[in-house]
Amino acid sequence: MRNARRSLRQLWWVKGTLAASMPAPVAMYRAGGFDVAEQPIDVPTLVINGADDGCARPFLCDGQDRLFTSAYRAETWPRTGHFPHLEHPGRTAESVLAWLTPHLTTAH
């Protein structure tokens, strides 16, 4: 019983901390993200996001390809939240390996 109470107190503390710290970043992302450097990004980039992510919304990748002079791909996975690598580790490994393999021979 003592451990259960301690766990509940910790949970409320974490929830309270997140509630106090997250509104500004979440609002920024939902409003369209943030400005990036004027320099184009010159490395092959794979973005994996979850369709059910309530923080970093998938639409934030729209138009981002213009920022890259190298290969760029964004994947949005259904039934996936904010942590695709934790929710689908096998699929993440397969996607990353499939993405990186053709670019290994063209590395800078």
C-alpha positions as CSV (number, residue, x, y, z in Angstrom):
1,M,0.0,0.0,0.0
2,R,2.9,2.4,0.8
3,N,4.5,1.8,-2.6
4,A,1.2,2.5,-4.3
5,R,0.8,5.8,-2.5
6,R,4.3,6.8,-3.3
7,S,3.8,5.9,-7.0
8,L,0.6,8.0,-7.1
9,R,2.4,10.9,-5.5
10,Q,5.2,10.6,-8.1
11,L,2.7,10.4,-10.9
12,W,0.9,13.5,-9.8
13,W,4.3,15.3,-9.4
14,V,5.2,14.3,-13.0
15,K,1.9,15.3,-14.4
16,G,2.0,18.6,-12.6
17,T,5.5,19.3,-13.9
18,L,4.5,18.4,-17.5
19,A,1.3,20.5,-17.2
20,A,3.4,23.5,-16.1
21,S,6.3,23.1,-18.6
22,M,4.7,21.9,-21.8
23,P,2.0,24.4,-22.9
24,A,4.4,26.8,-24.6
25,P,6.4,24.2,-26.6
26,V,3.2,22.4,-27.6
27,A,1.5,25.6,-28.7
28,M,4.7,26.6,-30.7
29,Y,4.7,23.2,-32.6
30,R,1.0,23.3,-33.2
31,A,1.3,26.8,-34.6
32,G,3.7,25.6,-37.2
33,G,7.0,25.0,-35.5
34,F,10.0,27.3,-35.3
35,D,12.3,29.0,-37.7
36,V,15.4,27.0,-38.7
37,A,18.8,28.3,-39.7
38,E,19.1,29.9,-43.1
39,Q,21.7,27.3,-44.1
40,P,20.3,24.3,-45.9
41,I,20.8,20.9,-44.3
42,D,23.2,18.8,-46.3
43,V,22.8,15.3,-44.8
44,P,20.3,12.6,-45.8
45,T,17.5,12.9,-43.3
46,L,14.7,10.5,-42.4
47,V,11.9,11.9,-40.2
48,I,9.6,9.3,-38.5
49,N,6.6,10.6,-36.7
50,G,3.4,9.2,-35.4
51,A,-0.1,10.0,-36.7
52,D,-1.3,10.0,-33.2
53,D,1.4,12.3,-31.8
54,G,-0.3,15.1,-29.9
55,C,2.8,17.2,-29.5
56,A,4.9,17.1,-32.7
57,R,2.1,17.0,-35.2
58,P,2.8,15.2,-38.5
59,F,1.8,18.3,-40.6
60,L,4.9,20.0,-39.3
61,C,6.9,18.1,-41.9
62,D,4.9,19.6,-44.7
63,G,7.2,21.6,-46.9
64,Q,10.3,20.8,-44.9
65,D,12.0,19.2,-47.8
66,R,12.8,22.7,-49.1
67,L,15.3,23.0,-46.2
68,F,17.4,20.1,-47.4
69,T,19.9,19.9,-50.2
70,S,20.4,16.2,-49.6
71,A,17.8,13.4,-49.5
72,Y,14.8,13.9,-47.3
73,R,11.9,11.7,-46.4
74,A,9.2,12.0,-43.8
75,E,7.2,8.9,-42.8
76,T,4.0,9.2,-40.7
77,W,3.0,5.9,-39.1
78,P,-0.6,5.1,-38.1
79,R,-1.4,4.0,-34.6
80,T,1.9,5.6,-33.4
81,G,2.4,8.4,-30.9
82,H,5.3,10.6,-29.9
83,F,7.9,7.8,-29.5
84,P,7.9,5.6,-32.7
85,H,11.3,4.1,-31.7
86,L,9.8,2.8,-28.4
87,E,6.4,1.9,-29.8
88,H,7.7,0.0,-32.8
89,P,11.4,-0.7,-32.3
90,G,11.6,-3.4,-35.0
91,R,9.9,-1.3,-37.6
92,T,12.1,1.7,-36.7
93,A,15.3,-0.4,-37.1
94,E,14.1,-1.6,-40.5
95,S,13.2,1.9,-41.7
96,V,16.4,3.4,-40.6
97,L,18.5,0.7,-42.1
98,A,16.6,0.8,-45.4
99,W,17.0,4.6,-45.4
100,L,20.7,4.6,-44.5
101,T,22.0,1.8,-46.7
102,P,21.9,3.6,-50.1
103,H,23.4,6.7,-48.5
104,L,26.4,4.9,-46.9
105,T,28.3,4.9,-50.2
106,T,27.6,8.6,-50.8
107,A,28.6,9.8,-47.3
108,H,30.7,13.0,-47.2
